[in-house]
Amino acid sequence: MIDASQIREHAEVISADGVHVGTVDGVEGDRIKLTKKDNPVGYEDHHHFIALSLVDSVDENRVRLSAKSDAAFLSEQEDDGAAIH
């Protein structure tokens, strides 16, 4: 598993196929909190989360997920852990 302390605020989160998934707002427990600005229409007023277990690698300004874009978007969670999609 990835060391969560390596994940930096404002790092870009991309899928395994290189699609922009979001931007890191922070890490809370075992999830990455994404900034609101990347949320789809209708979801702009709150944060979404991605499980740390989906992280494949981290470099200075980028978090790469092990999931392709379609699976990554489907795995986004609400604050309470409920699925978004």
ABEGO torsion letter per residue (X at the ends): XBBAAABBBGBBBBBAAGBBAEBBAEBBEABBBBBAAABBBGAAABBBBBBAAABABBBAABBBBABBAAAAAAABBBAAGBBAX
